[in-house]
C-alpha cells in the first residue's frame, strides 16, 4: 500500500474520528472505504481527461475560429 498524508479541517477530522469509532474501524480503513465507494459510484471520476469529460460541450459555441490570425483583434494587444 502507498502512504498518503492529508490535512483536514478540525471539524472534518472530528467527524472522521467519530464515524471510525462508531464503526469500530481505523480512520484509514474508513477513508479507503469511502474512496472505493466514491470511485465505484462515479466512474468518470476515476478516469478521463478534461477534454473527454467535456466532450459534449466541445464545439457548442459559435464564433471566430482563431482570433490570433486576425490582426485587427491584436491591434491593442500589450498596451
Secondary structure, 3 states (H helix, E strand, C coil): CCCCCCCCCHHHHHHHHHHHHHHCCCHHHHHHHHHHHHHHHCHHHHCCCHHHHCCCCCCCCCCCCCHHHCHHHHCCCCC
